[in-house]
């Protein structure tokens, strides 16, 4: 491993009865990369070595090897930005914050919500506290609402397992166009994977521009990319302001996407507390449905 790389963690593989692929052993191997997906990305970027050789996902481990995790010295220190973030819930392990519409959760750009977390959240007192708290899931750039954050290594692992086991209940609200059925279940596969969303129409108003506008409550049971947007569009009722999955002739300019992550409900993995964190609907929802929005 050459170049401007810093070794940030090394572990020794225990003795194994049978060889195992590195990609199958990835989850929980490193403290700095606690998730299987996170470590896979590091391997693909050439930031993992077995002894002195750059690792690949298909490499076999036999026991006794040293596996090293590297970090590019140019990106060792994440940028810290000052971004106004509303904290909905916080303790020493995790937090739930409000992601505004028009902000990217994470990525290579400086102006992301993730880069503001270290200055907005209290540093955890746990021994495995993260210097940079990590978002556990993603919300699209134009979507607003509740976002779950891990503040310790153990919390990141536990909360990722909660999503994997589908024990976190997510509730969204959307505004869709055209008249639609009162309630239903959508199980349209996305990218060849099983996908499941339940929805209920809360209120419908007649619209001369969009035929009808519907305030819809959605419970996604799976977490595929753009799942809610694709599922509602498949019914012929795309979300108002959706430039990717909308209908020709039903465009809405200037107000963004009418999709909001309203609440997260889960059992706290460390305290056993029943957490039910809610937000309020954005003002643009309230303007369309003033009476109903006041009761949500």
Secondary structure, DSSP 8 states (H G I E B T S, - for coil): --SSEEEEEEEE----SS-EEGGGS-TTS-STT-SHHHHHHHHHTT-EEETTEE--TT-EE-SS-EEEEEEEGGGSS--------EEEEE-SSEEEEEE-TT-BSSSSSSSBSHHHHHHHS----STTEEEEEEESS---TT-EEEEEEEEEHHHHHHHHHHHHTT-SEEEEEEEEES---SEEEE---BTTB---EEEEEEEEEEETTTEEEEEEEEEESS--TTHHHHHHHHTT--BTT-TTT--TT----SS---EEEEEEEEE-TTT--EEEEE----HHHHHHSHHHHHH-
